[in-house]
Amino acid sequence: MRAWASLTVVMLCGLTWAGNLESCTSRCNEEFDRDATCQCDHQCPEHGDCCEDYAELCTEEEPVELVSIPGLDDEPAVHSLYGAPGSCRGRCREAFDAHHACHCDDRCRELGNCCRDFDSLCSDHGGFSHSSDGITKEELRSISEKIYEVDANKAQKEDIILNPQNRIPPSETGDQVDRCPELLFTYVNEKLFSKPTYAAFIQLLNNYQRATGHSERFSTQQLAEQDTFLREVMKTAVMRHLYSFLHHQNRYSSEQEFVDDLKNMWFGLYSRGNGEGDSSGFEHVFSGEVKKGKVTGFHNWIRFYLQEKEGLVDYYSHVYDGPWDSYPDVLAMQFNWDGYYKEVGSAFIGSSPEFEFALYTLCFIARPGKTCQLSLGGYPLSIQTYTWDKTTYGSRKKYIATAYIVSSTQ
């Protein structure tokens, strides 16, 4: 038996005496606790050391959007200052470390000291279908640049006139103060919306009840609109390149298998509230939801523009404006949606629907539940995804809980 075993027993006993430090129960938003096996502070998603119930108990189903510094090349790692995480997220097959309370190395099963999510995240037979194994950081950068390059339906400079107005520091995002008296979108060339993928996308936006807890009931027409959207995006160079990349990665054996999986992961229903089947990845990310008096999701510029045009969205300010001098660009903003506040809502600006759909899908498949490092036009960009872990589809595959661009302060 390893020499550290007795130390681990003592430590765990001490943690039991001190309280349940492997759960976020009664710990949400607490300060970092060096003695805890996992964390519940706002930075734990960035450091990969959140407790397993962090998303359920502390985030209204959508974690606080992260802050990154452009130019960081590595996947987020568990920093040694953050103690002993209780999860294998980001740690699969790492070298044994005696400071950790549980392990994710090749011998943890033999020694009986694996973290609870080892099988789901690290095992070849664990059933975590969207594994990150096999796709390197370099490959992610390459395919994201290719998707950026071939997006023929993106807005041109003359198609959108944006008025970002007041930029505020991240510390003021919770103030709910409207610092921008004018609209965010001064002008949008709505001829864009007649393009097949835009038109099919817009048809989907009003198919949902935004309040969680109310079951979604799709008509035959609305289900057909989902198929139309998938059919139209799959005609584009953006999605053809994504499928080709994933096919060569042995993720999908045929285009039909890929399309079927897209429909499940994005449009499959699950329950965020009291209703049965009241939410989906598409509704959350692109259309937006309201839960417990707060806006969750809502990461799409087309939806924002159309709601602002109707007087339902009031733009308050922004904390980040991306470095791109053409579209798609990135903006992280604060706004009020018909009486409900969004503290940080990051979105591409001027991108085609297929572009966003492709990048979020890529990151969900390649880095599920992690920060996904991409490159667009020579600039770094990170996307965070989260899996819905309470229910599954097919062979224990996970639905998309959320996907969004990681905000930045520089």
Residue pairs with C-beta under 8 A, 6 or more apart in sequence:
2 98
2 111
4 98
7 98
8 101
8 113
11 101
12 101
14 35
15 21
15 22
15 35
15 36
15 37
18 35
21 27
21 33
21 35
21 36
21 37
21 38
22 36
22 37
22 38
22 51
22 86
23 51
23 52
23 53
23 57
24 40
24 50
24 51
24 53
24 54
24 57
24 58
25 53
25 57
27 33
27 36
27 40
27 51
28 40
28 57
28 58
29 40
29 41
29 42
29 58
30 40
30 41
31 41
32 39
32 41
32 43
32 82
33 39
33 83
34 81
34 82
34 83
35 83
36 83
37 83
37 84
37 85
37 86
37 101
37 102
38 44
38 49
38 50
38 51
38 52
38 54
38 85
38 86
38 87
39 47
39 49
39 50
39 51
39 54
39 82
39 83
39 85
40 50
40 51
40 54
40 57
40 58
42 64
44 50
44 51
44 54
45 54
45 63
45 64
45 66
45 371
45 384
46 66
46 67
46 68
46 76
46 371
47 76
47 78
47 79
47 82
48 76
48 77
48 78
48 85
48 87
48 89
48 90
48 91
48 370
49 78
49 82
49 83
49 85
49 86
49 87
50 87
50 89
51 86
51 87
52 86
52 87
52 116
52 117
54 63
55 61
55 62
55 63
55 386
55 401
60 291
60 292
60 294
60 296
61 272
61 284
61 291
61 296
61 401
61 402
62 284
62 296
62 297
62 386
62 401
62 402
62 404
63 384
63 386
63 402
64 344
65 332
65 344
65 346
65 384
65 404
65 406
65 407
66 371
66 382
66 384
66 406
66 407
67 170
67 406
67 407
67 408
67 409
68 371
68 382
68 406
68 407
68 408
69 408
69 409
69 410
70 323
70 379
70 380
70 408
70 410
71 380
72 373
72 380
73 137
73 373
73 380
74 137
74 373
75 90
75 137
75 367
75 370
75 371
75 373
76 90
76 370
76 371
77 90
78 85
78 90
78 91
80 99
83 99
84 99
84 100
84 101
84 102
85 91
85 100
85 115
86 101
86 102
86 115
86 116
87 115
87 116
87 117
87 121
88 104
88 114
88 115
88 117
88 118
88 121
88 122
89 117
89 121
89 369
89 370
90 370
91 104
91 115
92 104
92 121
92 122
92 133
93 104
93 105
93 106
93 122
94 104
94 105
95 105
96 103
96 105
96 107
97 103
102 108
102 113
102 114
102 115
102 116
102 118
103 111
103 113
103 114
103 115
104 114
104 115
104 118
104 121
104 122
108 114
108 115
108 118
109 118
118 126
119 125
119 126
119 127
120 126
120 127
120 128
121 128
127 395
127 396
128 368
128 396
128 398
129 394
129 395
129 396
129 397
129 398
130 364
130 365
130 368
130 387
130 397
130 398
131 368
132 366
132 367
132 368
132 370
134 249
134 250
135 249
135 366
137 373
139 245
140 362
140 366
140 367
140 372
140 373
140 374
141 373
141 374
141 375
143 241
143 242
143 245
143 362
144 359
144 362
144 374
144 375
144 376
144 381
145 375
145 376
145 377
146 241
146 245
147 238
147 241
147 242
147 355
147 358
147 359
147 362
148 328
148 355
148 376
148 377
150 237
150 238
150 241
151 237
151 238
151 328
151 351
151 352
151 354
151 355
152 236
152 237
152 352
153 192
153 195
153 197
153 198
153 236
153 352
153 354
153 355
154 327
154 328
154 350
154 351
154 352
154 355
155 189
155 192
155 327
155 328
155 350
155 351
156 326
156 327
157 326
157 327
158 189
159 188
159 189
159 192
159 327
159 350
160 185
160 187
160 188
160 189
160 327
160 349
160 350
161 185
161 186
161 187
161 188
162 184
162 185
162 186
162 329
162 331
162 349
163 180
163 182
163 183
163 184
163 185
163 186
164 180
164 184
164 318
164 321
164 331
165 179
165 180
165 181
165 182
165 184
165 315
165 317
165 318
166 179
166 180
166 317
166 318
167 317
167 318
167 319
167 321
168 179
168 317
168 318
168 319
168 334
169 319
169 409
170 319
170 344
170 407
170 409
172 317
173 319
173 334
173 343
173 344
174 343
176 316
176 334
176 336
176 341
177 316
177 317
178 314
178 316
178 317
178 336
179 316
179 317
180 315
180 316
180 317
183 308
183 315
184 304
184 308
184 315
184 333
184 335
185 304
185 305
185 308
185 309
188 305
192 198
193 199
193 202
193 302
195 352
196 232
196 235
197 229
197 232
197 233
197 236
197 352
197 353
197 354
198 302
198 352
198 353
200 225
200 228
200 229
200 231
200 232
200 233
200 353
201 229
201 286
201 302
201 353
202 302
202 306
203 225
203 228
203 229
204 225
204 226
204 229
204 282
204 286
204 287
205 286
205 287
205 302
205 303
205 306
207 216
207 218
207 222
207 225
207 287
208 216
208 283
208 287
208 289
209 216
209 278
210 287
210 288
210 289
210 290
211 273
211 289
211 290
211 291
212 272
212 273
212 275
212 278
212 279
212 289
212 290
212 291
213 272
213 273
213 274
213 275
213 278
213 291
214 273
214 275
214 278
215 275
215 276
215 277
215 278
216 269
216 277
216 278
216 279
216 280
216 283
218 226
226 263
226 267
227 263
229 353
230 259
230 262
230 263
233 239
233 353
233 354
233 357
233 358
234 240
234 243
234 255
234 259
236 352
236 354
238 352
238 354
238 355
238 358
239 354
239 357
239 358
242 358
242 361
242 362
243 252
243 255
243 258
245 362
246 252
246 258
246 362
246 365
247 253
247 255
247 258
251 258
251 365
252 258
252 261
261 394
261 397
262 361
264 393
264 394
264 397
264 399
265 281
265 361
265 364
265 393
265 397
265 398
265 399
265 400
266 280
266 281
266 282
266 357
266 361
266 400
267 280
267 281
267 282
268 280
268 281
268 393
268 399
269 277
269 278
269 279
269 280
270 277
270 279
270 280
270 388
270 390
270 391
270 399
271 277
271 278
271 279
271 390
271 391
272 278
272 279
272 284
272 289
272 291
273 279
273 291
279 289
280 399
280 400
281 388
281 399
281 400
281 401
281 402
281 403
282 400
283 289
283 297
284 296
284 297
284 400
284 401
284 402
285 297
285 299
285 300
285 360
285 400
285 402
285 403
285 404
286 297
286 299
286 300
286 303
286 356
287 297
287 298
287 300
287 303
288 295
288 296
288 297
288 298
288 300
288 303
288 337
289 295
289 296
289 297
289 298
290 296
290 337
290 340
293 340
294 340
294 341
294 342
294 343
295 335
295 337
295 340
295 341
295 342
295 345
296 402
297 402
297 404
298 304
298 337
298 342
298 345
299 345
299 346
299 347
299 403
299 404
299 405
300 347
300 348
300 356
301 331
301 347
301 348
301 349
301 350
301 351
302 353
304 313
304 335
304 347
307 313
307 337
307 338
308 314
308 315
312 337
312 338
313 335
313 336
313 337
313 338
314 335
314 336
315 333
315 334
315 335
316 333
316 334
316 335
316 336
317 333
317 334
318 331
318 332
318 333
318 334
319 332
319 333
319 334
319 344
319 407
319 409
320 330
320 331
320 332
320 346
320 407
320 408
320 409
321 329
321 330
321 331
322 329
322 330
322 331
322 379
322 381
323 379
324 330
324 376
324 377
324 379
326 377
327 349
327 350
327 351
328 348
328 349
328 350
328 351
328 355
328 376
329 348
329 349
329 350
330 346
330 347
330 348
330 349
330 381
330 405
331 346
331 347
331 349
332 344
332 345
332 346
332 347
332 405
332 407
332 408
333 342
333 344
333 345
333 346
333 347
334 341
334 342
334 343
334 344
334 345
335 341
335 342
335 345
336 342
344 407
346 404
346 405
346 406
346 407
347 405
348 355
348 356
348 405
359 374
359 383
360 383
360 385
360 400
360 403
362 372
362 374
363 372
363 374
363 383
363 384
363 385
363 403
364 385
364 387
364 400
364 403
366 372
367 385
368 385
368 387
368 398
369 385
369 386
369 387
370 384
370 385
371 382
371 383
371 384
371 406
372 382
372 383
372 384
372 385
373 380
373 382
374 380
374 381
374 382
374 383
375 381
381 405
381 406
382 405
382 406
383 403
383 404
383 405
383 406
384 402
384 403
384 404
384 405
384 406
385 400
385 401
385 402
385 403
386 400
386 401
386 402
386 403
387 398
387 399
387 400
387 401
388 398
388 399
388 400
388 401
389 398
389 401
391 399
392 398
392 399
393 399
